[in-house]
């Protein structure tokens, strides 16, 4: 499994993470699922929709989005003739690995890109996909270009 980001998308996510520190930030990944065509092409992300972290009780280590945020992201994808292919969020002062909370709130098929941010500085970025049986994640390689 491969995820290809444009340089613009990578930079937008990193900038969003730096601006939102010390809280988690989140957003939608828009693009095309090349892997669905069965030709070995990566899933490509060409746009993002930055979202507001709706979590009020613990925004430093949790994020949430509303059904309206999901609908807005799907609408943005349609308007750009793209698909909603995943979600991104940050882990302030923690590695970019999905937590048990992340797993409990994720959906199979989507890419889940996590950016580590420490002291307002964006760090390592990793992507994951939840197994269909929701038992755990598989790492997804990231290509930028």
RAWOGI-V962492 format. One record per residue. N is the residue number from 0. RES is the residue in three letters. PHI is phi in whole degrees, -180 to 180 (NA if undefined). NEAR is the number of other C-alpha atoms within 10 Angstrom. Layout:
n->N res->RES phi->PHI near->NEAR
n->N res->RES phi->PHI near->NEAR
This chain:
n->0 res->UNK phi->NA near->16
n->1 res->UNK phi->-132 near->19
n->2 res->UNK phi->-124 near->23
n->3 res->UNK phi->-107 near->22
n->4 res->UNK phi->-112 near->21
n->5 res->UNK phi->-72 near->15
n->6 res->UNK phi->-59 near->12
n->7 res->UNK phi->-61 near->15
n->8 res->UNK phi->-64 near->20
n->9 res->UNK phi->-56 near->19
n->10 res->UNK phi->-66 near->13
n->11 res->UNK phi->-63 near->16
n->12 res->UNK phi->-67 near->26
n->13 res->UNK phi->-62 near->21
n->14 res->UNK phi->-66 near->14
n->15 res->UNK phi->-61 near->19
n->16 res->UNK phi->-63 near->29
n->17 res->UNK phi->-66 near->24
n->18 res->UNK phi->-66 near->14
n->19 res->UNK phi->-85 near->18
n->20 res->UNK phi->-57 near->20
n->21 res->UNK phi->-95 near->19
n->22 res->UNK phi->-90 near->23
n->23 res->UNK phi->-72 near->26
n->24 res->UNK phi->-117 near->30
n->25 res->UNK phi->-151 near->27
n->26 res->UNK phi->-175 near->23
n->27 res->UNK phi->-103 near->26
n->28 res->UNK phi->-105 near->29
n->29 res->UNK phi->-115 near->27
n->30 res->UNK phi->175 near->21
n->31 res->UNK phi->-136 near->19
n->32 res->UNK phi->-94 near->19
n->33 res->UNK phi->-60 near->16
n->34 res->UNK phi->-63 near->15
n->35 res->UNK phi->-67 near->11
n->36 res->UNK phi->-81 near->9
n->37 res->UNK phi->73 near->9
n->38 res->UNK phi->-106 near->8
n->39 res->UNK phi->81 near->11
n->40 res->UNK phi->-72 near->15
n->41 res->UNK phi->-76 near->22
n->42 res->UNK phi->-74 near->24
n->43 res->UNK phi->-110 near->23
n->44 res->UNK phi->-113 near->26
n->45 res->UNK phi->-117 near->17
n->46 res->UNK phi->-155 near->22
n->47 res->UNK phi->-129 near->23
n->48 res->UNK phi->-121 near->22
n->49 res->UNK phi->-63 near->19
n->50 res->UNK phi->-119 near->21
n->51 res->UNK phi->-84 near->16
n->52 res->UNK phi->-72 near->20
n->53 res->UNK phi->-84 near->16
n->54 res->UNK phi->-76 near->16
n->55 res->UNK phi->-98 near->10
n->56 res->UNK phi->-84 near->9
n->57 res->UNK phi->-155 near->11
n->58 res->UNK phi->-68 near->15
n->59 res->UNK phi->-74 near->19
n->60 res->UNK phi->-134 near->17
n->61 res->UNK phi->-148 near->22
n->62 res->UNK phi->-138 near->22
n->63 res->UNK phi->-149 near->18
n->64 res->UNK phi->-126 near->14
n->65 res->UNK phi->-97 near->13
n->66 res->UNK phi->-57 near->9
n->67 res->UNK phi->-66 near->9
n->68 res->UNK phi->-64 near->18
n->69 res->UNK phi->-64 near->15
n->70 res->UNK phi->-62 near->11
n->71 res->UNK phi->-63 near->15
n->72 res->UNK phi->-67 near->23
n->73 res->UNK phi->-63 near->18
n->74 res->UNK phi->-64 near->15
n->75 res->UNK phi->-61 near->19
n->76 res->UNK phi->-63 near->22
n->77 res->UNK phi->-59 near->13
n->78 res->UNK phi->-62 near->10
n->79 res->UNK phi->-101 near->11
n->80 res->UNK phi->58 near->11
n->81 res->UNK phi->-124 near->19
n->82 res->UNK phi->-116 near->21
n->83 res->UNK phi->-82 near->24
n->84 res->UNK phi->-107 near->21
n->85 res->UNK phi->173 near->23
n->86 res->UNK phi->-139 near->22
n->87 res->UNK phi->-129 near->23
n->88 res->UNK phi->-157 near->26
n->89 res->UNK phi->-108 near->34
n->90 res->UNK phi->-120 near->28
n->91 res->UNK phi->-64 near->27
n->92 res->UNK phi->58 near->19
n->93 res->UNK phi->-144 near->12
n->94 res->UNK phi->-67 near->18
n->95 res->UNK phi->-83 near->21
n->96 res->UNK phi->-115 near->20
n->97 res->UNK phi->-65 near->20
n->98 res->UNK phi->-89 near->11
n->99 res->UNK phi->-62 near->10
n->100 res->UNK phi->-60 near->11
n->101 res->UNK phi->-58 near->14
n->102 res->UNK phi->-62 near->17
n->103 res->UNK phi->-65 near->11
n->104 res->UNK phi->-110 near->9
n->105 res->UNK phi->-94 near->18
n->106 res->UNK phi->-120 near->17
n->107 res->UNK phi->-60 near->16
n->108 res->UNK phi->85 near->13
n->109 res->UNK phi->-68 near->17
n->110 res->UNK phi->-86 near->26
n->111 res->UNK phi->-121 near->27
n->112 res->UNK phi->-92 near->27
n->113 res->UNK phi->-122 near->24
n->114 res->UNK phi->-112 near->28
n->115 res->UNK phi->-80 near->24
n->116 res->UNK phi->-132 near->26
n->117 res->UNK phi->-129 near->18
n->118 res->UNK phi->52 near->10
n->119 res->UNK phi->70 near->18
n->120 res->UNK phi->-103 near->15
n->121 res->UNK phi->-63 near->23
n->122 res->UNK phi->-123 near->19
n->123 res->UNK phi->-70 near->12
n->124 res->UNK phi->-121 near->21
n->125 res->UNK phi->-134 near->20
n->126 res->UNK phi->-128 near->24
n->127 res->UNK phi->-141 near->25
n->128 res->UNK phi->-130 near->23
n->129 res->UNK phi->-79 near->21
n->130 res->UNK phi->-63 near->15
n->131 res->UNK phi->-58 near->11
n->132 res->UNK phi->-86 near->8
n->133 res->UNK phi->66 near->14
n->134 res->UNK phi->-76 near->9
n->135 res->UNK phi->176 near->15
n->136 res->UNK phi->-108 near->18
n->137 res->UNK phi->-114 near->11
n->138 res->UNK phi->-69 near->16
n->139 res->UNK phi->-122 near->19
n->140 res->UNK phi->-69 near->13
n->141 res->UNK phi->-114 near->18
n->142 res->UNK phi->-118 near->15
n->143 res->UNK phi->-121 near->13
n->144 res->UNK phi->165 near->9
